Each structure stands twice: as C-alpha cells, then as structure tokens.
Amino acid sequence: MKPPRLAHKLSGALANTILALALWGLASHSAAVETFTATTGADKSAKTKKSKQGKAPKPPTDKGSSENQAERDKRMLRECRGRPNAGACEGYAS
C-alpha cells in the first residue's frame, strides 16, 4: 500500500481548518442572534422617560501648561542663557 502524498495531507488539513472556522463563525453568529431582543417605539419612549434624571457632570479638561506669559518669559531667559539666538530661544538668548 502506498503512503499518502504530502499534497494530499496538506489539502486534508486545509479542509479541516476551513470547516472548523466555518463552524466556529456559525456558532458565534447564532449566539448573537439568540441574545438579540427587538424593542418597539412604545418600549423605547417608556425607557427613556424613566432613566432621565439629569446630565452627568463633565470631566475637567486640561488647560495646558498653566504657565502665563510672564512666567514663560522668565523661564526662557533662564534656559536660553548662553545659547545661539535661534529656534525657541530666538529673542531670549544673550
């Protein structure tokens, strides 16, 4: 009896993999369909009326570095001392 060729083994493994993926996809799809419940327009309006209690407060937003112009000028003079007058140090270097 002849042993099966490599191409035959690979095609069988490929077919098994495709079948397993198809069954897995079908199972996950059917689970999603079972958990779905339809609502009517009357159900939606009743739910929204019950749950409206007020708006949630907004989280605080970041205002940036919170450094004013005078503080920035002082910092730039300090950091740019002895550097070439170019880039961020333009106008601050001495």
N, C-alpha and C positions, 0 to 999 in steps of 0.2 A: 504494500500500500504506500502511495506517495505522500510525503508530508505536505501540508498546505503551504502555498507560496506566501511571501511577505505581503504582497499587494492584497491578497485575499484576506489576510489577518487585519491589515490596516483598514480595509473597507468595512469589515465587520465591526471593528472598534468605533469607526466613524459613525456608522449607522446606529450603534447602541448609544453613543453620546448624543446624537441628534434626537433620538427617541426620548432619552432621559430629559433633555432640555425642554422638549415639547410638552411632556407630561408635567414637568415642574411648572411651566408657564400656565398650563391649563388649570392646575390646582390652585395657583395663586390668584388667577382670574376668577375662578368660581368662588373662592373665599371672599373676594372683594364684592362680588355680586350678592352674596348671601347677607352681608352686613349692611348693604345699602337700604335705606328706607326713604320712600318718597313723602314729601310734605305738600299739602295743598296751600293755597293762598290764605285760607282762614287760619290754618295752623301757624303760619309764619307771622301773621299780624298779632295773634294771641301771644306768641313767644316774645316778640319784640316789645310789646306793651308791658309784660311782666318784668323783663330784665332791664328796662331803662330806669336807672336810679340816679344817674348823673355821670358826667365825664370824669375820667381819671385824670389826675394832675400830670402835667407834662414833666418829664425828667429835666433836670437842669442842663443847659447847654454850655459847652466850653467857650469862653470868651476870648481865648487865645492866650498870649503870654502874660497878660495883665500888667505889662510894662508901659508906663506912659512915656511921652516924648522926652521929658527932661531926664528921666532915668536912663532911657536909651542913649541919649547924647553923652551922659556921664560915663556909661559903660563903654561906648565906642571910643571915647577919648582915652580911656584907661587901656583897653585892649589893643588899640591901633598905635600906641606909642612906639616909635622906632621902626615902623613898617613902611613899605612903599605906599604912596598915596594912590591906590587902585582898588578896584572891586568894592567890597563892603566898607573898606577903610577910606574911601575917597571923601575928602573933606574933613577927615578926623585925624589923619596921620600928621606928625610934626617932624 
